[in-house]
Amino acid sequence: MTHRFPVRVYYEDTDLGQVVYYANYLKFIERGRSEWLRAAGVDQSVLLERGLAFVVRRVEADYLRPARFDDALEVVTTLDHAAGPRITVAQAVERDGTALFRAMVTVVCVDLAAMRPQRLPPDVLAALSR
């Protein structure tokens, strides 16, 4: 499933040159992943009640073109792989269909009490496989 999440660039997202500050792309894609999970039917609040959470293990990022103040962007999220405790997603931040930023993000499901990797629950794996 490919998910698209709209993001507007606000003044607070930019540096002195009104270009999006590099770290804010990570915030944009975090929101995109959260909305992708929600759209797939994965309720992270329910996971928290079960003592589970997703934590970022790895981000490989490419900054391709600048986004600027007031740009209308889209965060595009696509599942790459899900197995064991890991989910890997391909994400891009686009403006009018042109990629400005790309990332491969690996998140790991962890048991919050032990902070140890935990296999993806079968219901989560099923939701992501649809």
C-alpha positions as CSV (number, residue, x, y, z in Angstrom):
1,M,0.0,0.0,0.0
2,T,1.3,3.4,-0.9
3,H,0.1,6.2,1.4
4,R,0.2,9.9,0.7
5,F,0.2,12.5,3.5
6,P,0.0,16.3,2.8
7,V,2.4,18.6,4.6
8,R,2.6,22.4,4.4
9,V,5.9,24.1,5.0
10,Y,5.5,26.7,7.8
11,Y,8.0,29.4,8.7
12,E,9.0,27.4,11.8
13,D,10.2,24.6,9.4
14,T,12.7,26.8,7.7
15,D,16.2,28.2,8.2
16,L,17.2,31.9,7.6
17,G,17.0,31.4,3.9
18,Q,13.4,30.1,4.1
19,V,14.6,26.6,3.1
20,V,13.4,23.6,5.0
21,Y,15.9,22.8,7.8
22,Y,17.3,19.4,7.1
23,A,16.2,17.7,10.3
24,N,12.6,18.7,9.7
25,Y,12.3,16.2,6.9
26,L,12.7,13.5,9.6
27,K,9.6,15.0,11.3
28,F,7.7,15.1,8.1
29,I,8.4,11.4,7.4
30,E,7.6,10.5,11.0
31,R,4.1,12.0,10.6
32,G,3.8,10.2,7.2
33,R,4.7,6.8,8.8
34,S,2.2,7.4,11.7
35,E,-0.6,8.2,9.2
36,W,0.4,5.2,7.0
37,L,0.1,2.9,10.0
38,R,-3.3,4.4,10.9
39,A,-4.6,4.0,7.3
40,A,-3.5,0.4,7.4
41,G,-5.5,-0.2,10.6
42,V,-2.6,-0.3,13.1
43,D,-3.6,1.6,16.2
44,Q,-0.4,2.6,18.0
45,S,-2.3,3.4,21.2
46,V,-3.5,-0.2,21.4
47,L,0.1,-1.3,20.8
48,L,1.2,0.9,23.7
49,E,-1.5,-0.7,25.9
50,R,-0.1,-4.1,25.0
51,G,3.4,-2.9,26.1
52,L,4.7,-2.6,22.5
53,A,6.0,0.3,20.5
54,F,7.9,1.1,17.3
55,V,11.4,2.6,17.5
56,V,13.5,3.8,14.6
57,R,16.5,1.6,14.1
58,R,18.0,3.1,10.9
59,V,17.4,5.9,8.5
60,E,19.2,6.2,5.2
61,A,18.4,9.6,3.8
62,D,19.1,11.5,0.5
63,Y,18.5,15.2,0.3
64,L,17.8,15.9,-3.4
65,R,16.2,19.4,-3.8
66,P,15.2,22.1,-1.3
67,A,11.7,22.7,-0.1
68,R,10.8,26.3,0.8
69,F,8.5,28.3,3.0
70,D,4.8,27.8,2.1
71,D,5.4,24.8,-0.2
72,A,2.7,22.1,-0.4
73,L,4.4,18.8,0.0
74,E,3.4,15.2,0.1
75,V,5.0,12.4,2.2
76,V,4.8,9.2,0.3
77,T,5.2,6.0,2.3
78,T,5.5,2.4,0.9
79,L,6.2,-0.8,2.7
80,D,9.4,-2.4,1.6
81,H,9.6,-5.3,4.0
82,A,8.1,-6.6,7.2
83,A,9.3,-9.7,9.1
84,G,10.3,-10.7,12.6
85,P,10.5,-7.5,14.6
86,R,11.3,-5.2,11.7
87,I,9.4,-3.0,9.2
88,T,11.3,-1.2,6.5
89,V,9.6,1.5,4.5
90,A,10.5,3.6,1.6
91,Q,9.6,7.3,2.1
92,A,9.8,10.4,-0.1
93,V,8.9,14.0,0.4
94,E,7.6,15.3,-2.9
95,R,6.5,18.6,-4.4
96,D,4.2,18.3,-7.5
97,G,5.4,14.7,-8.0
98,T,9.1,15.6,-7.8
99,A,11.1,13.9,-5.0
100,L,12.9,16.4,-2.8
101,F,14.0,13.9,-0.1
102,R,14.1,10.1,0.0
103,A,14.7,7.8,2.9
104,M,14.7,4.1,3.7
105,V,13.6,3.7,7.3
106,T,13.8,0.6,9.5
107,V,11.6,0.5,12.6
108,V,11.7,-2.2,15.2
109,C,8.8,-3.4,17.4
110,V,10.0,-3.5,21.0
111,D,8.7,-4.7,24.3
112,L,8.6,-1.5,26.3
113,A,9.3,-3.1,29.7
114,A,12.5,-4.8,28.5
115,M,13.4,-2.5,25.6
116,R,14.1,-5.6,23.5
117,P,12.9,-6.5,20.0
118,Q,9.6,-8.3,19.8
119,R,8.2,-10.1,16.8
120,L,5.5,-8.1,15.0
121,P,2.2,-9.2,16.3
122,P,0.2,-11.3,13.8
123,D,-2.6,-8.7,13.5
124,V,0.0,-5.9,12.7
125,L,1.7,-8.1,10.1
126,A,-1.7,-8.9,8.6
127,A,-2.7,-5.3,8.5
128,L,0.6,-4.3,6.7
129,S,0.3,-7.1,4.2
130,R,-3.1,-6.0,2.9
